[in-house]
Amino acid sequence: MRVERVVGLGQAPSVLRALASATSLRDLPPPAALTGDWFGSRAVIVPSVAIEPVDVGDVFDTPPGSPGDAVGGGWIGYLSYPDAGADGAGPRIPQAAGGWADDVLRQSADGTWWYESLSGRPAPSWLAGALSADVPATSCHVDWGRADRDAHQAGVRACLDAITAGEVYQACVCTQFTGAVTGAPVDFFAEAVARTAPARAAFVAGRWGAVASLSPELFLRRVGDRVDSSPIKGTLPIDESPSALRASVKDVAENIMIVDLVRNDLSRVAITGSVTVPELLAVRPAPGVWHLVSTVSARVDAAVPMSAVLDATFPPASVTGTPKARARDLLATWEPVRRGIYCGTVGLASPVAGTELNVAIRTVEFDDSGRAVLGVGGGITADSDPEAEWRECLHKAAPTVGAMTWRDNVRRGPQPAVRVR
């Protein structure tokens, strides 16, 4: 493997924009990027990679690697949430897509940039010129519409009825914003990352469209025989006291139920007795909100294929419910439309560094016809108030869709009666 230091580079958004411009001029496949906290680094950017539709069983099919500094390359792509909505419509973009990258640009934790190649090949001749070019920032605007408040409220009330009936203990009920796009999705992602700095951001694009994920959540990290998952459950606006989140009976219960579900999912492939919870109910900031975060760890034999790990754990526990199978069945009737990439996963499987995948929340799906879709949602428990759950969705969406759309959605429709439980 080749590892060479690269000097003179700025931050990840500007590097990504420069690569997007260069690949477009040369008719090469576009770049892909992971920014925030990936593989112990600030950013991992693939200069050019063909992200093509693949079978859902072929995603992230790479040996789990071993601990180390370099990433080198690997399979980068996404896997969408598998279930349809109540309308039964099919996917808007491919259900899964990805491609193999021989090389990456990696920004280490200290800010140093490195060129890494799995095959040992030197950097392509066009790359140096692309990285030294002065590329002005261009904008991407999305004219967001309103989310369907009435449908979301109906879904929350149906979930509360299902909890009362004992069908589920908790479920994540979601809604969507859709909008018309003017500009390039890569500029939308670069601007949003520079402004909000999410921990698990990811960008991939192809002829089919693009995925711009501004996620704060780790779905799976697999290195050697260790697998970690850090579910997020529990949310408060960033202007409120974080101590109130840790003291919230509803949010704590929501998080602990999902921790139990992650433990159950991982136990299906883990070495017996190896599932632990090294972190429980930590309060952490994310764009616009505070979150409760826990971590579940397990040992999984390196010979177990990634497809088996995903069969046991996907879709992520934090975006489904308990029990998972019944929650998924009900959610498909409560939510009017397909989630798509929202609540799926985006990430990279490297043969030398392992696999890291996010939970594709705060994620915008761009199709090839100029439409954008953003999903938001929250976990419903017996203590949930439908109106408070709607406001939580808006707080989560606000950093992406903007304050004006937030206010429009707050004002929309009559205020429902608060359900007394």
N, C-alpha and C positions, 0 to 999 in steps of 0.2 A: 504494500500500500504506500502511496506517496502522500506526504504531508509537508506543505510548504507555507511559510508565513506570507501574508499579503499585507502590504502597508498602504496607507492613504485612503482607506475606505471609511465612509461615514457610518451612520446607523442603518439598521436593517431596512426601514421603509425606503430610504433613498437608494440603497443597493438594489432592492427589488424593482423599483421604478426604472433604474438604469438598465437592468437586465431585460425587463419587459420591453423597453424601447428598442434595445439592440436585437432581441430575438424577432421582434416584429419586422424590423428593417431587413433582416436577413432571411425571413420566411422560415424561421426555426420554431420548434415547439416553445411555448412560453415557460417562464420560470415557475417554481413552486416554493413555498416558504413555510417555515415553522418559527414563530417568534415568542419570546417571553421566558419560559423555563422548560427547555427541551434538552434532554441528554446532558444535563448539567451545564448547558450553554445558553447564551442570550438569543441566538438565532442559528438556524440551519436552513440554508437557501440552496436549492437546486438550480443551477444556471439555466438549464433547458431540459424539459422532460415531456414526452408524449403521454398525456393522461388520457387513456382510452377506456371505454366500457369493458368490464370484465364480469365473469360469473361471480356471484356473491360468495361462493365457496373457495375462491382463489385469492381473496384479499389477504395481505400481510403474511403471505406464505413463505416465511424466511426463518432459519434457525435463530434461537433466542440470543446469540452472541454472548459476550462476557464483559464485565466492568472494564472501563478504559476511558481515555479522553477523546479519542477520535471517533467520528461517525462514518466517514468515508463515502457513504451512499446507501442505496437499498431501494426497497419498494415503497413508494409514497402514493397515497390516495385516500379514498373515503369509502365508507359503507353506510348506506341510508338506513333510517328506521324502517323496519320491514312491513309494518301494517298499513292498510288502507284506512281512510276515514269513512264516515257514514255514507258519503256519496259514491263510494266504490271506485273512484277514478284511479287511473294508473299513475306511475311516476312522471314528474315534470322534467327531470333530468335522469340520466342512467341510475339504476339502483346502486351500482358500485362502479368505480372507475379508479384507475391508477396506472403507474408505469415504473419501470426500473431506471434508476439513476446511478451511473458509475461514479459520479463526483458531486461534491457539495462545497459550498463556502460556509464555514462555521465560525461564528463569533463566540469565543470562549467567555467565561464568566468575568474575566478581567478586561474585556473589550477588544482583545486581539483577534484579528481575522486570520483564518487558515484556509488554504485550498487543499482538499483531501480527495484522493482518488482510490477506489478499491482496487482497480487493475494496475495502478502505478503509472498510468499514462499522464503526461504533462497536461497543463491546462490548455484548452483549445485556443487557437491563434486569435479568435475574435474576442475572447473574454477580457484581455487586458485593455483593449480599446474601449470596450463597453463600460468597464468599471471606471475608466478615467474620463469618460464623456460627461459634459455638463448638461444634465437632463432637467429641464424645468418641471416643477410639479404641476400636474394638471388635475382637474377636479372631476369627480363622478357624482352626479346628483340623482337621488332617488325621490320621486314624488310619491310619498307614502300615503296610502288610503287609511281608512279606519278599520280597526279590528271589530269583529262581531261580538259586541258586549253581551247581547241577549243570548246568543248561542253558548258563550262561555258560562254565563250565570246558570243557564239550564243544565249544562254539564256538571257544574259544581253541585247543584241541588240534587241531581241524579246520583252523583257520587256519595253525597251525604246519606241519601236513602239506602244506597247499597251498603254503606258502612253500618247503618242502623239494622239492616237485614242480615248482617254477618257475612256478606259476600266478599268484601274486602276490608282491610284495616286502613289502607291508605292508597291513594292513586294520584298520579300527576296529570292534571287536566290542563290542556293547552289551547291557545288561540293563535291567530296569524295576522300579520300585517302584509299587504301586498302593495307593490309600487311599480311605477314606470321608470326605467333607467335611462339617464343621459350621461354618456361617458363610459369609461372602461372599468370593469370590476376591480382590476388591480389597483387603481387609484382610490377607489372606495376603501379597500383593505388597508393600503398604505397610510391613508389619512386617519382612519379609525385607530390603527395600531399606534401611530405617533401620538394621538390624542388621549387614548385610554389605557394603553399598555397592558392588555390582558395577559394572563399567565400562560394560556395554552392556545394562542392564536395560530391559525393555519390558513394557507391559501393554495388552492389548486385550480387549474383551468384547462379547458380544451375546446374543441369545436362545438361541443355540446353545451357549453356555458362555463360557469365558475362556481366555486364554493369559497366564501369568505367567512371564516369562523373566528369569532372574538371570544372564545370560551375561556373561563377561568378554571375548568374542571378536568382533572386527570381521570380517565376511564381505566386504562391499564398501562402499567409499566412492567415489561418482562425482560429480565437480564439474568442469564444463566438459569438457575432453578428457582429464582425468586420472582413473584408476581405481586405488585401493589396496586390498589385501587383506592382513590380518595373521593368518595361521594360527597356532594354538596347537598344539604337539605337544611333549610332555615334561612330566611332573608329579612333584612330591614333596610330602609333607605340609609344612605351614607351619612345624612345629616342627623340621624338619631344615635343615641348612645349604644355602642357595641355591647355593653353589659346587659342591656335590655334583651338582646337576642339570646344570650346564654341563660337568662332568667326566664325565658318564654317557655311555658309548659308545652304549648302546641309545637313550637319549632324543635325543641329538644326531643319530644316524642317522635316527630317526623323523621329526624336524623337517625335516631336509634333504631327505628323500624327498618330503615334502609340499610343501616350497617348490618343488621341481622340478615337481610336479604343478600347483601354482598357476601357475607360469610357463607351462606348457604350455596350461592352460585359457585364460589371458588372451591368449596369443599367437594364439588362434583369432579374436579380434576386434580385437586391438591393431594400431596402426600398426607396420609392420615395423621391427624394431630398437629399439623403444621400451621393451621389458620389462626392468626392472632390479630389483635386490634391495638397497634402501637400508639395510635392517636385517636382521641375521642372528644368531639365537641369543641374543636378549636375555632375561635372567631377570627376571620380573615377578611380584609377588604377586597372588593372587586369593583369594576367600573360602575359607579352609581349606587352601590349597595354594600352591606355587610353580609357575610355568609357564615353558616356553621359548617365546618369541614371535619371529617373523620378519615382515618386511613385504616384499611384492612390489608394484611399481608398474608402470603401463603407460599409454600414451596411446591413447585410443579416440576416434575421430571422434564429435563430438557428434551427428551425424546417425544414428549407429547406434542403433536402438531398444533400450530396456532389455530387451525380450523376447529379443533376440539375445545380449545380454551374459549373461543368465541361462541361455539355452540352452548357452552355452559354459562356464559356471562352476558351475551348480547341479546337484546338491547340492554343498555346499562340500567342497573337497578334504580338509580335515582330518578329516572324519567319514565318509569313504569308504575309499579306499585306492589303491594303485598296482599295476597299471594300473586306472583308475577303473571302467571298464565291467565288467571281470571281477570286481573286488572287490565291486561292487554285486550282481552275479549270485549270488556265493557267500554274501554276507551275508544275502541273502533266504532262504537255506536254513539258515544257521547260527543266526539269531535267531528265536525261536519266534513273536514277535508283531510287528506293525507298529510302527514308531517313532512315527509321527504327527508332531506339530509338532516333537518333539525331533529335532535335526539339520537342521531346516528353517531358516527365517529370519523375523525380525520387523523392521520398520523403517518409514521414512518417505521418500517421494519428493516433494520440494518443487520447484516450478518456479523458485524464486528461489535456493534454497540447495543444490540437488543431492539426491542419494540416499545414505542411509546405512542399511545392513542389518547385523544381527548374525548370528552363528551361534547357533541356538537350542539351546545346551547349557545345563545347569542350569535347565531349563525345565519348568514344570508345566502340563499340559493338563487343564483342567476341562471335563467335559461337562455336559449339561443334566439329568443324573440324579443328581448329587451324587458323582461319582467323579473322583478325581485320578490322573494318571499322570505319573511322573517317570522319564526315561531317563538313564542314565549309561553311560559306556564308555571305552575307551582303545585306542590304536594298538598293534597286535601286530606285532613284528618277529621275526626269527630268534632273537634273544637273549631273548625274552620267557619269563617263568616264569608258568604259569597262576595259581598262588596269589597271586603278587605283582600280577598284573593284576586279580584279584578285590579285593584290598585297595585298589588304586588306585581302583576304582569306588566302594568304600565311603567312602574319604576324600573323593572328589568329592561324594558324596551327603550326607555328614554335616552340612554347614551347613544343608541343607534338611530332611532327614528326622529329624535329631536323633541324639544320642549313643546313646540306648537302642536305636533300630532298628539303628544301626551295630553295637552289641555283639551283638544278636540274630543278625544276619547273619554276624558273625564266627564265632559258635558253631555255626551251623547246619551239620549234615551232617558226614560224616567228612572228614578232611584227605586230599586226593589225594596220590599219590606225585609228587614233583617230577620233571619230565621232564628228563633229562640230554641235552644236545645237544653 
